[in-house]
C-alpha cells in the first residue's frame, strides 16, 4: 500500500461537509480519538476523529479502530448508489463506528452548486453539476451494460460459465446417481451374502 496526497485533501473535504451539519459532528464526537482506515487497495486513507466531531489525517503507525476495504472496481457502483455503498465493502473492527460512518455517508451531501456558484456563478454551477450527474449516470449505465454483455458472452457464445439453475440440476443429478450407486452396492453385498 502506498501513500497518496489524499490524506491532505480528504480531511478538508469531509470537514467542509460536516461544518454545516451539527448533528453529524455530534454523532462523530461519540467516537473521538478513534481512527477509521479506508483501504482502496492501491492506497489507504486513515482519518482520526477529533473531539469537536471533525476529522484529521491520522498519524503514521496508528492502529485503526475500523478498516473499510473498498475494491477500486466497485467505486463507480458506490458513487452511483450511495444508499448501498456499504454493501460493496468489507469491514474489520469497530462495528458501531462503521455503522456511524455508513449512516453519515448516506446522509451528508455536498452542495456542489452552492460551492461552485461562488467561483463560476449560478448558471455555470448548475450546468457543471448537471453535466457531472449525467456523466456519472453514463458511467454507471456503461458499467452495467458491459457486465451484462460479458456475462452473456461467457454463458452463451463461449460457455465458460453455467447458469445457477443448470448447476443446481447437475448437483441434483450427481446426488441421485451417488444414492443409486450406494443402493446398488448394498444389493450386490446382500446377493453375495446369500450365495456364500
MODELLER restraints for C-alpha pairs under 7 A, 6 or more apart:
rsr = mdl.restraints
at = mdl.atoms
rsr.add(forms.Gaussian(group=physical.xy_distance, feature=features.Distance(at['CA:1:A'], at['CA:41:A']), mean=6.70, stdev=0.5))
rsr.add(forms.Gaussian(group=physical.xy_distance, feature=features.Distance(at['CA:1:A'], at['CA:42:A']), mean=5.57, stdev=0.5))
rsr.add(forms.Gaussian(group=physical.xy_distance, feature=features.Distance(at['CA:1:A'], at['CA:43:A']), mean=4.92, stdev=0.5))
rsr.add(forms.Gaussian(group=physical.xy_distance, feature=features.Distance(at['CA:1:A'], at['CA:44:A']), mean=6.75, stdev=0.5))
rsr.add(forms.Gaussian(group=physical.xy_distance, feature=features.Distance(at['CA:2:A'], at['CA:42:A']), mean=6.46, stdev=0.5))
rsr.add(forms.Gaussian(group=physical.xy_distance, feature=features.Distance(at['CA:2:A'], at['CA:43:A']), mean=4.93, stdev=0.5))
rsr.add(forms.Gaussian(group=physical.xy_distance, feature=features.Distance(at['CA:3:A'], at['CA:43:A']), mean=5.80, stdev=0.5))
rsr.add(forms.Gaussian(group=physical.xy_distance, feature=features.Distance(at['CA:3:A'], at['CA:44:A']), mean=6.88, stdev=0.5))
rsr.add(forms.Gaussian(group=physical.xy_distance, feature=features.Distance(at['CA:4:A'], at['CA:43:A']), mean=6.63, stdev=0.5))
rsr.add(forms.Gaussian(group=physical.xy_distance, feature=features.Distance(at['CA:7:A'], at['CA:45:A']), mean=5.96, stdev=0.5))
rsr.add(forms.Gaussian(group=physical.xy_distance, feature=features.Distance(at['CA:7:A'], at['CA:57:A']), mean=5.66, stdev=0.5))
rsr.add(forms.Gaussian(group=physical.xy_distance, feature=features.Distance(at['CA:11:A'], at['CA:55:A']), mean=5.76, stdev=0.5))
rsr.add(forms.Gaussian(group=physical.xy_distance, feature=features.Distance(at['CA:11:A'], at['CA:56:A']), mean=5.31, stdev=0.5))
rsr.add(forms.Gaussian(group=physical.xy_distance, feature=features.Distance(at['CA:11:A'], at['CA:57:A']), mean=6.37, stdev=0.5))
rsr.add(forms.Gaussian(group=physical.xy_distance, feature=features.Distance(at['CA:15:A'], at['CA:54:A']), mean=5.76, stdev=0.5))
rsr.add(forms.Gaussian(group=physical.xy_distance, feature=features.Distance(at['CA:15:A'], at['CA:55:A']), mean=6.51, stdev=0.5))
rsr.add(forms.Gaussian(group=physical.xy_distance, feature=features.Distance(at['CA:17:A'], at['CA:108:A']), mean=6.71, stdev=0.5))
rsr.add(forms.Gaussian(group=physical.xy_distance, feature=features.Distance(at['CA:17:A'], at['CA:110:A']), mean=6.16, stdev=0.5))
rsr.add(forms.Gaussian(group=physical.xy_distance, feature=features.Distance(at['CA:18:A'], at['CA:24:A']), mean=6.47, stdev=0.5))
rsr.add(forms.Gaussian(group=physical.xy_distance, feature=features.Distance(at['CA:18:A'], at['CA:25:A']), mean=6.33, stdev=0.5))
rsr.add(forms.Gaussian(group=physical.xy_distance, feature=features.Distance(at['CA:18:A'], at['CA:54:A']), mean=6.96, stdev=0.5))
rsr.add(forms.Gaussian(group=physical.xy_distance, feature=features.Distance(at['CA:24:A'], at['CA:104:A']), mean=6.81, stdev=0.5))
rsr.add(forms.Gaussian(group=physical.xy_distance, feature=features.Distance(at['CA:25:A'], at['CA:52:A']), mean=6.97, stdev=0.5))
rsr.add(forms.Gaussian(group=physical.xy_distance, feature=features.Distance(at['CA:25:A'], at['CA:53:A']), mean=4.13, stdev=0.5))
rsr.add(forms.Gaussian(group=physical.xy_distance, feature=features.Distance(at['CA:25:A'], at['CA:54:A']), mean=6.40, stdev=0.5))
rsr.add(forms.Gaussian(group=physical.xy_distance, feature=features.Distance(at['CA:26:A'], at['CA:53:A']), mean=6.10, stdev=0.5))
rsr.add(forms.Gaussian(group=physical.xy_distance, feature=features.Distance(at['CA:28:A'], at['CA:49:A']), mean=6.83, stdev=0.5))
rsr.add(forms.Gaussian(group=physical.xy_distance, feature=features.Distance(at['CA:28:A'], at['CA:53:A']), mean=4.90, stdev=0.5))
rsr.add(forms.Gaussian(group=physical.xy_distance, feature=features.Distance(at['CA:29:A'], at['CA:51:A']), mean=5.53, stdev=0.5))
rsr.add(forms.Gaussian(group=physical.xy_distance, feature=features.Distance(at['CA:29:A'], at['CA:52:A']), mean=6.08, stdev=0.5))
rsr.add(forms.Gaussian(group=physical.xy_distance, feature=features.Distance(at['CA:29:A'], at['CA:53:A']), mean=4.53, stdev=0.5))
rsr.add(forms.Gaussian(group=physical.xy_distance, feature=features.Distance(at['CA:31:A'], at['CA:49:A']), mean=6.62, stdev=0.5))
rsr.add(forms.Gaussian(group=physical.xy_distance, feature=features.Distance(at['CA:31:A'], at['CA:97:A']), mean=6.90, stdev=0.5))
rsr.add(forms.Gaussian(group=physical.xy_distance, feature=features.Distance(at['CA:32:A'], at['CA:49:A']), mean=4.97, stdev=0.5))
rsr.add(forms.Gaussian(group=physical.xy_distance, feature=features.Distance(at['CA:32:A'], at['CA:50:A']), mean=5.14, stdev=0.5))
rsr.add(forms.Gaussian(group=physical.xy_distance, feature=features.Distance(at['CA:32:A'], at['CA:51:A']), mean=4.85, stdev=0.5))
rsr.add(forms.Gaussian(group=physical.xy_distance, feature=features.Distance(at['CA:33:A'], at['CA:48:A']), mean=6.32, stdev=0.5))
rsr.add(forms.Gaussian(group=physical.xy_distance, feature=features.Distance(at['CA:33:A'], at['CA:49:A']), mean=5.44, stdev=0.5))
rsr.add(forms.Gaussian(group=physical.xy_distance, feature=features.Distance(at['CA:33:A'], at['CA:50:A']), mean=5.95, stdev=0.5))
rsr.add(forms.Gaussian(group=physical.xy_distance, feature=features.Distance(at['CA:33:A'], at['CA:51:A']), mean=6.99, stdev=0.5))
rsr.add(forms.Gaussian(group=physical.xy_distance, feature=features.Distance(at['CA:34:A'], at['CA:48:A']), mean=5.79, stdev=0.5))
rsr.add(forms.Gaussian(group=physical.xy_distance, feature=features.Distance(at['CA:34:A'], at['CA:49:A']), mean=5.71, stdev=0.5))
rsr.add(forms.Gaussian(group=physical.xy_distance, feature=features.Distance(at['CA:34:A'], at['CA:65:A']), mean=5.77, stdev=0.5))
rsr.add(forms.Gaussian(group=physical.xy_distance, feature=features.Distance(at['CA:35:A'], at['CA:46:A']), mean=6.58, stdev=0.5))
rsr.add(forms.Gaussian(group=physical.xy_distance, feature=features.Distance(at['CA:35:A'], at['CA:47:A']), mean=5.50, stdev=0.5))
rsr.add(forms.Gaussian(group=physical.xy_distance, feature=features.Distance(at['CA:35:A'], at['CA:48:A']), mean=4.30, stdev=0.5))
rsr.add(forms.Gaussian(group=physical.xy_distance, feature=features.Distance(at['CA:35:A'], at['CA:49:A']), mean=6.28, stdev=0.5))
rsr.add(forms.Gaussian(group=physical.xy_distance, feature=features.Distance(at['CA:35:A'], at['CA:58:A']), mean=6.87, stdev=0.5))
rsr.add(forms.Gaussian(group=physical.xy_distance, feature=features.Distance(at['CA:35:A'], at['CA:64:A']), mean=4.85, stdev=0.5))
rsr.add(forms.Gaussian(group=physical.xy_distance, feature=features.Distance(at['CA:35:A'], at['CA:65:A']), mean=5.17, stdev=0.5))
rsr.add(forms.Gaussian(group=physical.xy_distance, feature=features.Distance(at['CA:35:A'], at['CA:66:A']), mean=6.78, stdev=0.5))
rsr.add(forms.Gaussian(group=physical.xy_distance, feature=features.Distance(at['CA:36:A'], at['CA:46:A']), mean=5.62, stdev=0.5))
rsr.add(forms.Gaussian(group=physical.xy_distance, feature=features.Distance(at['CA:36:A'], at['CA:47:A']), mean=5.33, stdev=0.5))
rsr.add(forms.Gaussian(group=physical.xy_distance, feature=features.Distance(at['CA:36:A'], at['CA:48:A']), mean=6.45, stdev=0.5))
rsr.add(forms.Gaussian(group=physical.xy_distance, feature=features.Distance(at['CA:36:A'], at['CA:64:A']), mean=5.52, stdev=0.5))
rsr.add(forms.Gaussian(group=physical.xy_distance, feature=features.Distance(at['CA:36:A'], at['CA:65:A']), mean=5.89, stdev=0.5))
rsr.add(forms.Gaussian(group=physical.xy_distance, feature=features.Distance(at['CA:36:A'], at['CA:66:A']), mean=5.02, stdev=0.5))
rsr.add(forms.Gaussian(group=physical.xy_distance, feature=features.Distance(at['CA:36:A'], at['CA:67:A']), mean=5.93, stdev=0.5))
rsr.add(forms.Gaussian(group=physical.xy_distance, feature=features.Distance(at['CA:37:A'], at['CA:44:A']), mean=6.65, stdev=0.5))
rsr.add(forms.Gaussian(group=physical.xy_distance, feature=features.Distance(at['CA:37:A'], at['CA:45:A']), mean=5.55, stdev=0.5))
rsr.add(forms.Gaussian(group=physical.xy_distance, feature=features.Distance(at['CA:37:A'], at['CA:46:A']), mean=4.14, stdev=0.5))
rsr.add(forms.Gaussian(group=physical.xy_distance, feature=features.Distance(at['CA:37:A'], at['CA:47:A']), mean=6.32, stdev=0.5))
rsr.add(forms.Gaussian(group=physical.xy_distance, feature=features.Distance(at['CA:37:A'], at['CA:64:A']), mean=5.84, stdev=0.5))
rsr.add(forms.Gaussian(group=physical.xy_distance, feature=features.Distance(at['CA:37:A'], at['CA:66:A']), mean=6.24, stdev=0.5))
rsr.add(forms.Gaussian(group=physical.xy_distance, feature=features.Distance(at['CA:37:A'], at['CA:67:A']), mean=4.64, stdev=0.5))
rsr.add(forms.Gaussian(group=physical.xy_distance, feature=features.Distance(at['CA:37:A'], at['CA:68:A']), mean=6.12, stdev=0.5))
rsr.add(forms.Gaussian(group=physical.xy_distance, feature=features.Distance(at['CA:38:A'], at['CA:44:A']), mean=5.52, stdev=0.5))
rsr.add(forms.Gaussian(group=physical.xy_distance, feature=features.Distance(at['CA:38:A'], at['CA:45:A']), mean=5.04, stdev=0.5))
rsr.add(forms.Gaussian(group=physical.xy_distance, feature=features.Distance(at['CA:38:A'], at['CA:46:A']), mean=6.24, stdev=0.5))
rsr.add(forms.Gaussian(group=physical.xy_distance, feature=features.Distance(at['CA:38:A'], at['CA:67:A']), mean=5.95, stdev=0.5))
rsr.add(forms.Gaussian(group=physical.xy_distance, feature=features.Distance(at['CA:38:A'], at['CA:68:A']), mean=4.88, stdev=0.5))
rsr.add(forms.Gaussian(group=physical.xy_distance, feature=features.Distance(at['CA:38:A'], at['CA:69:A']), mean=6.02, stdev=0.5))
rsr.add(forms.Gaussian(group=physical.xy_distance, feature=features.Distance(at['CA:39:A'], at['CA:45:A']), mean=6.46, stdev=0.5))
rsr.add(forms.Gaussian(group=physical.xy_distance, feature=features.Distance(at['CA:39:A'], at['CA:67:A']), mean=6.89, stdev=0.5))
rsr.add(forms.Gaussian(group=physical.xy_distance, feature=features.Distance(at['CA:39:A'], at['CA:68:A']), mean=5.98, stdev=0.5))
rsr.add(forms.Gaussian(group=physical.xy_distance, feature=features.Distance(at['CA:39:A'], at['CA:69:A']), mean=4.65, stdev=0.5))
rsr.add(forms.Gaussian(group=physical.xy_distance, feature=features.Distance(at['CA:39:A'], at['CA:70:A']), mean=6.04, stdev=0.5))
rsr.add(forms.Gaussian(group=physical.xy_distance, feature=features.Distance(at['CA:40:A'], at['CA:69:A']), mean=6.06, stdev=0.5))
rsr.add(forms.Gaussian(group=physical.xy_distance, feature=features.Distance(at['CA:40:A'], at['CA:70:A']), mean=4.93, stdev=0.5))
rsr.add(forms.Gaussian(group=physical.xy_distance, feature=features.Distance(at['CA:40:A'], at['CA:71:A']), mean=5.91, stdev=0.5))
rsr.add(forms.Gaussian(group=physical.xy_distance, feature=features.Distance(at['CA:40:A'], at['CA:72:A']), mean=6.08, stdev=0.5))
rsr.add(forms.Gaussian(group=physical.xy_distance, feature=features.Distance(at['CA:41:A'], at['CA:71:A']), mean=6.61, stdev=0.5))
rsr.add(forms.Gaussian(group=physical.xy_distance, feature=features.Distance(at['CA:46:A'], at['CA:57:A']), mean=6.13, stdev=0.5))
rsr.add(forms.Gaussian(group=physical.xy_distance, feature=features.Distance(at['CA:46:A'], at['CA:58:A']), mean=5.36, stdev=0.5))
rsr.add(forms.Gaussian(group=physical.xy_distance, feature=features.Distance(at['CA:47:A'], at['CA:55:A']), mean=6.14, stdev=0.5))
rsr.add(forms.Gaussian(group=physical.xy_distance, feature=features.Distance(at['CA:47:A'], at['CA:56:A']), mean=5.55, stdev=0.5))
rsr.add(forms.Gaussian(group=physical.xy_distance, feature=features.Distance(at['CA:47:A'], at['CA:57:A']), mean=4.73, stdev=0.5))
rsr.add(forms.Gaussian(group=physical.xy_distance, feature=features.Distance(at['CA:47:A'], at['CA:58:A']), mean=4.93, stdev=0.5))
rsr.add(forms.Gaussian(group=physical.xy_distance, feature=features.Distance(at['CA:48:A'], at['CA:55:A']), mean=5.50, stdev=0.5))
rsr.add(forms.Gaussian(group=physical.xy_distance, feature=features.Distance(at['CA:48:A'], at['CA:56:A']), mean=5.30, stdev=0.5))
rsr.add(forms.Gaussian(group=physical.xy_distance, feature=features.Distance(at['CA:48:A'], at['CA:57:A']), mean=6.01, stdev=0.5))
rsr.add(forms.Gaussian(group=physical.xy_distance, feature=features.Distance(at['CA:48:A'], at['CA:58:A']), mean=4.96, stdev=0.5))
rsr.add(forms.Gaussian(group=physical.xy_distance, feature=features.Distance(at['CA:49:A'], at['CA:55:A']), mean=4.61, stdev=0.5))
rsr.add(forms.Gaussian(group=physical.xy_distance, feature=features.Distance(at['CA:49:A'], at['CA:56:A']), mean=6.63, stdev=0.5))
rsr.add(forms.Gaussian(group=physical.xy_distance, feature=features.Distance(at['CA:65:A'], at['CA:93:A']), mean=5.82, stdev=0.5))
rsr.add(forms.Gaussian(group=physical.xy_distance, feature=features.Distance(at['CA:65:A'], at['CA:94:A']), mean=5.71, stdev=0.5))
rsr.add(forms.Gaussian(group=physical.xy_distance, feature=features.Distance(at['CA:66:A'], at['CA:92:A']), mean=5.65, stdev=0.5))
rsr.add(forms.Gaussian(group=physical.xy_distance, feature=features.Distance(at['CA:66:A'], at['CA:93:A']), mean=4.29, stdev=0.5))
rsr.add(forms.Gaussian(group=physical.xy_distance, feature=features.Distance(at['CA:66:A'], at['CA:94:A']), mean=5.08, stdev=0.5))
rsr.add(forms.Gaussian(group=physical.xy_distance, feature=features.Distance(at['CA:66:A'], at['CA:98:A']), mean=6.65, stdev=0.5))
rsr.add(forms.Gaussian(group=physical.xy_distance, feature=features.Distance(at['CA:67:A'], at['CA:91:A']), mean=5.79, stdev=0.5))
rsr.add(forms.Gaussian(group=physical.xy_distance, feature=features.Distance(at['CA:67:A'], at['CA:92:A']), mean=5.14, stdev=0.5))
rsr.add(forms.Gaussian(group=physical.xy_distance, feature=features.Distance(at['CA:67:A'], at['CA:93:A']), mean=6.32, stdev=0.5))
rsr.add(forms.Gaussian(group=physical.xy_distance, feature=features.Distance(at['CA:68:A'], at['CA:89:A']), mean=6.46, stdev=0.5))
rsr.add(forms.Gaussian(group=physical.xy_distance, feature=features.Distance(at['CA:68:A'], at['CA:90:A']), mean=5.80, stdev=0.5))
rsr.add(forms.Gaussian(group=physical.xy_distance, feature=features.Distance(at['CA:68:A'], at['CA:91:A']), mean=4.70, stdev=0.5))
rsr.add(forms.Gaussian(group=physical.xy_distance, feature=features.Distance(at['CA:68:A'], at['CA:92:A']), mean=6.58, stdev=0.5))
rsr.add(forms.Gaussian(group=physical.xy_distance, feature=features.Distance(at['CA:69:A'], at['CA:89:A']), mean=5.55, stdev=0.5))
rsr.add(forms.Gaussian(group=physical.xy_distance, feature=features.Distance(at['CA:69:A'], at['CA:90:A']), mean=5.05, stdev=0.5))
rsr.add(forms.Gaussian(group=physical.xy_distance, feature=features.Distance(at['CA:69:A'], at['CA:91:A']), mean=6.35, stdev=0.5))
rsr.add(forms.Gaussian(group=physical.xy_distance, feature=features.Distance(at['CA:70:A'], at['CA:89:A']), mean=5.07, stdev=0.5))
rsr.add(forms.Gaussian(group=physical.xy_distance, feature=features.Distance(at['CA:70:A'], at['CA:90:A']), mean=6.87, stdev=0.5))
rsr.add(forms.Gaussian(group=physical.xy_distance, feature=features.Distance(at['CA:74:A'], at['CA:88:A']), mean=6.72, stdev=0.5))
rsr.add(forms.Gaussian(group=physical.xy_distance, feature=features.Distance(at['CA:76:A'], at['CA:140:A']), mean=6.44, stdev=0.5))
rsr.add(forms.Gaussian(group=physical.xy_distance, feature=features.Distance(at['CA:77:A'], at['CA:140:A']), mean=6.67, stdev=0.5))
rsr.add(forms.Gaussian(group=physical.xy_distance, feature=features.Distance(at['CA:78:A'], at['CA:84:A']), mean=6.98, stdev=0.5))
rsr.add(forms.Gaussian(group=physical.xy_distance, feature=features.Distance(at['CA:78:A'], at['CA:85:A']), mean=4.61, stdev=0.5))
rsr.add(forms.Gaussian(group=physical.xy_distance, feature=features.Distance(at['CA:80:A'], at['CA:136:A']), mean=6.68, stdev=0.5))
rsr.add(forms.Gaussian(group=physical.xy_distance, feature=features.Distance(at['CA:80:A'], at['CA:140:A']), mean=6.45, stdev=0.5))
rsr.add(forms.Gaussian(group=physical.xy_distance, feature=features.Distance(at['CA:82:A'], at['CA:106:A']), mean=5.91, stdev=0.5))
rsr.add(forms.Gaussian(group=physical.xy_distance, feature=features.Distance(at['CA:83:A'], at['CA:106:A']), mean=5.62, stdev=0.5))
rsr.add(forms.Gaussian(group=physical.xy_distance, feature=features.Distance(at['CA:86:A'], at['CA:102:A']), mean=6.52, stdev=0.5))
rsr.add(forms.Gaussian(group=physical.xy_distance, feature=features.Distance(at['CA:112:A'], at['CA:129:A']), mean=6.86, stdev=0.5))
rsr.add(forms.Gaussian(group=physical.xy_distance, feature=features.Distance(at['CA:113:A'], at['CA:125:A']), mean=5.13, stdev=0.5))
rsr.add(forms.Gaussian(group=physical.xy_distance, feature=features.Distance(at['CA:113:A'], at['CA:126:A']), mean=5.86, stdev=0.5))
rsr.add(forms.Gaussian(group=physical.xy_distance, feature=features.Distance(at['CA:113:A'], at['CA:129:A']), mean=6.44, stdev=0.5))
rsr.add(forms.Gaussian(group=physical.xy_distance, feature=features.Distance(at['CA:116:A'], at['CA:125:A']), mean=5.20, stdev=0.5))
rsr.add(forms.Gaussian(group=physical.xy_distance, feature=features.Distance(at['CA:117:A'], at['CA:125:A']), mean=5.09, stdev=0.5))
rsr.add(forms.Gaussian(group=physical.xy_distance, feature=features.Distance(at['CA:154:A'], at['CA:160:A']), mean=5.27, stdev=0.5))
rsr.add(forms.Gaussian(group=physical.xy_distance, feature=features.Distance(at['CA:154:A'], at['CA:161:A']), mean=5.65, stdev=0.5))
rsr.add(forms.Gaussian(group=physical.xy_distance, feature=features.Distance(at['CA:155:A'], at['CA:161:A']), mean=5.23, stdev=0.5))
rsr.add(forms.Gaussian(group=physical.xy_distance, feature=features.Distance(at['CA:155:A'], at['CA:162:A']), mean=6.10, stdev=0.5))
